[in-house]
Amino acid sequence: MKIRTMIIAATLAFVTGPAFASSCPKHMKAIDAALPTAKLSDAQMTEVKKLRADGEAFHKAGKHAESMDALTKAEKLLKI
């Protein structure tokens, strides 16, 4: 039973990795599109830009879960 559970978990991890990878660029584009009209304080704008840059760096490094965390935080600040 444990082996079966481990196989299922490994398969899910293998399958979801590319899903995160392909959605990172969509989130980056959404953030980029929202930035010019965003009504944020200077501090919030700086934070969004930092999170966006971090998300792209994580994506390029293959750390897609971390990328999605950063991009999601940026989207929450932008309310998108």
C-alpha positions as CSV (number, residue, x, y, z in Angstrom):
1,M,0.0,0.0,0.0
2,K,2.8,2.4,0.8
3,I,4.6,1.7,-2.5
4,R,1.4,2.4,-4.4
5,T,0.9,5.7,-2.5
6,M,4.5,6.7,-3.2
7,I,4.1,5.9,-6.9
8,I,0.9,8.0,-7.1
9,A,2.6,10.9,-5.3
10,A,5.6,10.8,-7.6
11,T,3.4,10.7,-10.7
12,L,1.4,13.7,-9.5
13,A,4.6,15.7,-8.8
14,F,5.9,14.8,-12.3
15,V,2.7,15.8,-14.0
16,T,2.0,19.1,-12.1
17,G,5.5,20.5,-12.6
18,P,5.0,21.3,-16.2
19,A,1.5,22.7,-15.5
20,F,3.1,25.3,-13.1
21,A,5.8,26.0,-15.6
22,S,3.4,26.8,-18.4
23,S,1.2,29.1,-16.2
24,C,4.0,31.3,-14.9
25,P,4.3,33.3,-18.1
26,K,0.6,33.9,-18.2
27,H,0.7,35.4,-14.7
28,M,3.7,37.5,-15.6
29,K,1.8,38.9,-18.7
30,A,-1.2,39.7,-16.5
31,I,0.9,41.6,-14.0
32,D,2.7,43.5,-16.8
33,A,-0.7,44.4,-18.3
34,A,-2.1,45.7,-15.0
35,L,1.0,47.7,-13.9
36,P,0.5,50.8,-16.1
37,T,-3.0,51.5,-14.7
38,A,-2.5,50.2,-11.2
39,K,-3.5,52.6,-8.4
40,L,-0.9,51.6,-5.8
41,S,1.3,53.5,-3.4
42,D,5.0,53.8,-4.3
43,A,5.8,51.1,-1.7
44,Q,3.2,48.7,-3.1
45,M,4.4,49.4,-6.7
46,T,7.9,48.6,-5.6
47,E,6.8,45.4,-3.9
48,V,4.8,44.3,-7.0
49,K,7.7,44.9,-9.3
50,K,10.0,43.0,-6.9
51,L,7.6,40.0,-6.7
52,R,7.2,40.0,-10.5
53,A,11.0,40.0,-10.9
54,D,11.4,37.2,-8.3
55,G,8.7,35.2,-10.0
56,E,10.5,35.4,-13.4
57,A,13.8,34.5,-11.8
58,F,12.3,31.5,-10.0
59,H,10.6,30.4,-13.3
60,K,13.9,30.6,-15.2
61,A,15.6,28.6,-12.4
62,G,12.9,25.9,-12.7
63,K,11.4,26.7,-9.3
64,H,7.8,26.9,-10.4
65,A,6.1,26.6,-7.1
66,E,8.2,29.5,-5.7
67,S,7.5,31.4,-8.9
68,M,3.7,31.0,-8.5
69,D,3.9,32.1,-4.9
70,A,5.6,35.3,-5.8
71,L,3.4,36.0,-8.8
72,T,0.2,35.3,-6.8
73,K,1.3,37.8,-4.1
74,A,1.9,40.4,-6.8
75,E,-1.5,39.7,-8.3
76,K,-3.2,40.1,-4.9
77,L,-1.6,43.5,-4.5
78,L,-2.8,44.4,-8.0
79,K,-6.3,42.9,-7.2
80,I,-6.2,40.8,-10.4
